[in-house]
Amino acid sequence: MLKNIVSLLLIFSFCNFTDAQTTSAALKEETNIYERVYDAPLQVVGQQSATFDELYAQRPVILALIFTRCTGICNPFLVKLKETLQFKDGDNSFRVLVLSFDPRDNMNDMHRLAQNLGLDGNEQWAFAITENISELTQSVSFDPVWDSARQQFDHDALLVGINKEGYITKKLIGLRERGDLDLLIGSINNVFVPTYRLPNQNMLFSCFNYDPVTGKNKPGLGLIFLALPAVLTASLLISISLLVRRSRRRKVHLN
Amino acid sequence: MESKKLKKITAVWIIVVLTLFVISIVLGILMRLNQGGVLHHAPITFYSNMTIHGITMIGIWFVAGMAGINYLMERYVKTSYSANLIALILTVIGVLMLWAVTLIGKFHTAWTFLYPLPLRVMWAQWATPVFLVAMSILTTGWLIWGISMMTQVLKKYSIPQAFAWQHFKKDPAVKTPPFILISMITLVGVVTCLLVAVVLMALYFAEYFSKGSFVNDALLMKNLTYFFGHTIANEMLYLGLAVIYELFSEVGEKPKWKTTWYVALAWNFTLIFILTAFLHHLYMDFVQPEGFQIVGQIASYMASLPAAAVTVFSVWVAVYRIKIKWTLTNLLFFIGVAGWVIGGFGAVIDATISNNIVLHNTQWVPAHFHTYNILGNVLFSLGFFYWFSIQFTDKVVSEKFSKLILSLLIIGGAGFLLAFYIGGADSIPRRFSNYPAEFTTAKPLANIGAAFATIYLIPILILFYNISKRCLKILFPSS
């Protein structure tokens, strides 16, 4: 119980932080979709060394990028992920790969992390490190920035969905709820996932504006553009007809 | 009557259209051979060819229809030579730019240039802005031409008369010729979809030059693209039908067809519904509200069925147990109507939501639109071209090759289309440059299609030679 309360407190305390991160221009959920993830050699806790493609070929992967010395988002991120994924307990249609992006982390660090989370030996979870972390993070557009003052990486909470062919099918940024994770698991299993565009201030003429609170679409300015040509043609037709009639009358009058 | 200048400019249109048609057929055959594994083009070459094939075919058969109605409209109203000439010049410029963009710049978005493809530059940097400029040039030229013809009709007929509304009552004082009715209905549709293209191009330019400070809504852009693309592809068919309503009986040496209440009603239906039928292209877009999808299906039926019914009825009544003079012109028209109806039937099947779930983006799609084009609209325009070319020749025109031409057109066309239809029924996706082994029938069908398309090309070359030769004589009478 106490653990849950502490976790929740930690999660809430980092909510603003993650929100701020999601707005960063460099990291977008739309980037790298349908691109291949880098095939890095992995050292997986409690398993033989394998390459990434050997791992995702067995079953689709949800990649979570963290580092064990993280005093920020990593722990609440993993705790929240573990709790949210309880609805998929025993489901072997995916595997969560917790991968350290900190070169200082070793297998012992990752093993300890797995134990602390109570996920040591859990079939659904794997904890790993790799020597080629920069190539891998680059392939998913994950760009942690080292802050020497805090001796910490400044980074986002990113989940990357990878299907059995190694393609990135969906990305989630921040701490996400069950519904989003369900869509992520569907997408890595090649199930069609409906989505809607993210709010964008630069998009002035949407046909419909999605309201995440009500889950409904409201008509937008873009619909005017659809009707405009027909209205313009009708106006043109009437204007030409009036002008032609006027000029005909003028001619009759002159004659 | 038709002026000398109009005669000459129509001859130029015909030569331009036929030349580009032959080249585009060759590109189509190359694509099918590539899909069949006989050729091994790089995917970029395939998609560049597909882009230029699509854009050229749509463009040339649209201008062919426009040139046809412009020429025949002179029988009723004075048309503007300047507008016709501007359209010709801008079309030539636009087409040259588009060919440069695809062949040199390797622009390959397909003719539908669905958003955001043109802005995701995977070709020469200059190709995207030049493509947008070329499309704007074509739109401008055609808009001027369309509005000009619409104005000329309105100089003689009021709006209700141009749309034949007086025919809903008995014994109308003013009789609207069917040619004027269909031309006017079509021109209104043409002008509307060209205005849609203006909006579309403006939005593309805005995003291209804003460097990220303005982005478009993908749903709006897709709606606009098909509002323009679907509508213009359909309107060009109706331009051809206007020509048939004018010439079919005349060539057969029978009295001219008249506008009746049901002809007027059917074509007014077409005017209303053709502008919303494009919504059937967005059945797979779950963000499009369900109401729009239903409108799309209803409009698809209402836009095509009444016009098809009255046209088939008119043609049937004109030939059934009636001795008429058959020439290559009205035979092409007759077969064209059959091809249009068969292709239209295929289109309505695909536009039915429950079927579209199965047929969407399969080879059924190129099957149906190629049907009402190569065995429909193309034959309408070829009929007009042939009729036009023999109007001004002193020699007696021999029609000894007519049977051969028609047989090869039908055999080549039907075989080519059947390969697409069988592919569609077999769920073979369209627009693949190469087919993986899983689609076992895709390659043989593509090669069969290419072989029959080559057969289809033979009569086209014969017609191209004969018609162009006569058109050149119209242009250069002394030679």
Interface residues (C-beta under 8 A of the other chain):
Chain A: P194 Y196 R197 N200 N202 M203 L204 F205 S206 C207 F208 N217 G220 G222 F225 L226 L228 P229 A230 L232 T233 L236 L237 I238 I240 S241 V244 R245 R248
Chain B: I147 M150 T151 L154 K155 S158 I159 V188 V191 T192 C193 L195 V196 V198 V199 L203 S210 G212 S213 F214 V215 N216 D217 A218 L219 L220 N223 L224 F227 L275 F286 V287 P289
